[in-house]
Amino acid sequence: MKTGIHPDVVQERMTCSSCGSDVSALGTVDHVRLDLCSNCHPFYTGKKRIVDTAGRIDRFNSKRGGADGAPVAKSGRR
């Protein structure tokens, strides 16, 4: 490894702007501000919602058989 080209590794503090939680980890900067963290992100908290614009999900399910497990009719094209 070459000397003098790698950044210094320091103990950094990450702060979430939404919920205010602090997490520390090794990194190259002293402080990082996060918009969302795993404590308040909708995917990790289970509050995820799907925004269906113009019925795209229903249209896809009607073409492909849907989530009910109905068989999909094959077309003649490949």
C-alpha positions as CSV (number, residue, x, y, z in Angstrom):
1,M,0.0,0.0,0.0
2,K,1.1,3.5,-0.7
3,T,1.7,5.8,2.2
4,G,0.0,9.2,2.4
5,I,-2.9,8.6,0.1
6,H,-5.5,7.1,2.5
7,P,-7.7,9.3,4.6
8,D,-7.5,9.2,8.4
9,V,-10.1,6.9,10.1
10,V,-11.9,8.6,13.0
11,Q,-14.8,7.8,15.3
12,E,-17.7,9.6,13.6
13,R,-21.1,10.6,15.0
14,M,-24.2,10.2,12.8
15,T,-27.3,12.2,13.8
16,C,-30.8,11.6,12.3
17,S,-32.6,14.9,11.5
18,S,-36.0,13.3,11.8
19,C,-35.9,11.4,15.1
20,G,-32.7,12.7,16.6
21,S,-31.0,9.4,17.3
22,D,-27.2,9.3,17.5
23,V,-25.1,6.4,16.2
24,S,-21.3,6.2,16.2
25,A,-19.1,4.3,13.7
26,L,-15.7,4.5,12.1
27,G,-15.5,6.8,9.2
28,T,-13.5,9.6,7.5
29,V,-15.4,12.6,8.8
30,D,-16.3,13.8,12.3
31,H,-20.1,14.3,12.0
32,V,-22.7,13.2,9.5
33,R,-26.3,14.4,9.4
34,L,-28.9,11.9,8.1
35,D,-32.3,12.7,6.7
36,L,-33.7,9.3,7.8
37,C,-32.3,6.4,9.8
38,S,-33.4,2.8,10.4
39,N,-35.3,3.9,13.5
40,C,-37.7,6.2,11.6
41,H,-37.6,5.0,8.0
42,P,-41.0,3.7,6.8
43,F,-39.5,0.5,5.3
44,Y,-37.9,-0.6,8.6
45,T,-40.7,0.5,10.9
46,G,-43.5,-1.4,9.0
47,K,-45.3,1.8,8.1
48,K,-44.5,1.4,4.4
49,R,-47.3,2.4,2.1
50,I,-47.5,2.0,-1.7
51,V,-48.6,5.1,-3.6
52,D,-50.5,3.8,-6.7
53,T,-50.8,6.5,-9.3
54,A,-53.2,5.9,-12.2
55,G,-54.0,2.3,-11.1
56,R,-50.7,0.9,-12.3
57,I,-50.7,-2.0,-9.7
58,D,-54.2,-3.0,-10.6
59,R,-53.5,-2.9,-14.3
60,F,-50.3,-5.0,-13.8
61,N,-52.2,-7.6,-11.7
62,S,-55.0,-7.9,-14.2
63,K,-52.4,-8.6,-17.0
64,R,-50.3,-11.0,-15.0
65,G,-52.8,-12.9,-13.0
66,G,-52.5,-10.9,-9.8
67,A,-51.3,-11.8,-6.3
68,D,-54.0,-14.5,-5.9
69,G,-51.8,-17.0,-7.7
70,A,-54.0,-17.4,-10.7
71,P,-52.2,-18.9,-13.7
72,V,-50.9,-16.6,-16.3
73,A,-52.0,-17.1,-19.9
74,K,-49.1,-17.3,-22.2
75,S,-49.1,-15.2,-25.4
76,G,-47.8,-16.5,-28.7
77,R,-44.9,-14.0,-28.7
78,R,-41.5,-14.7,-27.1
